[in-house]
């Protein structure tokens, strides 16, 4: 009866074969990989350089201004400005800027990839069936698993960090773009078609503008997911606030870890509010509009 | 030449949704009904062997309960829905043999559509919505705005061009929908229950305005409704559909006189029963009031001012006493007689709760307005032959 309690191990799975395959791919595709790596690093450097040209007082004023315009309250603007000022005041300004550069570069790439994929799977049931399990996998796979192949293929540094961040953060913008487009009122689509819109006109003049509030929610979510990867990617050598946290953990310096961790939280909150502010005010307005236009007065 | 009077035709059009279409098709051919087919095969029959001929420059109304296939039918005309079988013909061209490009041209220039819940684009203002059809045709901005403004003005929304559609009332939104559909100068206007989402008063105005627009622009209109009164008011031809099939097509008169079967008869009757109209709904306030005690000068003056040949004279308690005619009034003024002496008494009065159908006879026999009174005999208003006839339409 003992066999009932010993699970039969039928396959002797050699995981080193996978390692070897990845390694040999890294060698054989070195030229291409180097090109991608160069591109990604260039992207991060570009954003980083751009940020470094902004003097810190202008940067803070910009945050106050954006907070004021987007949240429609000067108080919020001043609050965000003060929070970011505190980060700089405890000596983390440079690190914060580095982190921001990596996050923004990653989000930009995630959007460039994610929005078209979202549009594609909203229009094609086949594409949707193929992409959905991949998205589920990307979301549930432990993030550390991405780090290893990224490390093998691109080495340590920003390029690997950006790749891992993009894979992790691209999912919400894909899902919400697709959702937003699928939710556009059926009669509005029919109307656009009945006036002889081509597919491209339908997409660009009707579907995307109508789905914009939902797409913006996706952008916000993607940004938040990218922020969540800050500490994780520091393990593969991405500099910035994440690295500071990691160092503090390694050396068991509680105070230093707490300060750096708080800086990550502040950056995340400010970015969230600045992007979400646009979303909620925009969304409320257009949600109300859609309701008014297309449901108002339907019950006779 | 008779053939050319029909701009759109549907020949044996069938639309099935879901699995086992061949099996469902066979069952339908053998005379099963829609529900049996659905139960057995899981296939929904939206349209079955529909034949329609839409006369040019007329209003063709398709009426049916929900699920009768009327919305599916109208969508076959501009291929928002592709039928499973049969063909749709626009001026001798089979709509389903059109290439992609031809279909775009057809939708851009020949046929347009108005939707039940308006289908307006909330991210565009009124002007942006109305000019959409011109925009996709590639007409330059200044030109298309000029044309769009002309139609916005025609439907009475001057000054609203740059309002967001969310700020408009239901009636105004549907006006935008109609302007948007007319802006391409199409031959055919498809209207899928355009007024069902509007409240009754606004609906009546819109029906009237649509009739005016149709007479002016001479468009062919295919109008979908579930309201028999609306169908009879709007339609030159009315087609009744049931369970995806056409039950009867004809002019409103033909349908009321010779309903083909009990379904049509019931449909007409239930419609009548649900819309019981009493005189109260159609009576109007008299434009001029003459009392028994007034002098003849005033009576003549009132009638002249209001351009009337006769007036109902009341006593001080507002009880109608009789009818005064302009000829007799003028003669009486010369002779110095009072109103009471020349009054034609014994006129018909009716209660405000009388059914309109019951006063048709009285109204057609009487050449003059009929006084409407409450239970105490106090005058509430008048009904004229015209108001009764228009309520019948």
Interface residues (C-beta under 8 A of the other chain):
Chain A: X185 X187 X188 X190 X191 X192 X193 X194 X195 X196 X197 X198 X201 X205 X206 X209 X210 X212 X286 X288 X289 X290 X292 X293 X294 X295 X296 X297 X298 X300
Chain B: X75 X78 X80 X103 X104 X105 X106 X107 X108 X109 X111 X112 X113 X115 X116 X117 X118 X119 X120 X121 X122 X123 X132 X133 X135 X136 X137 X164 X165 X166 X170 X173 X180 X184 X190 X196 X197 X198 X199
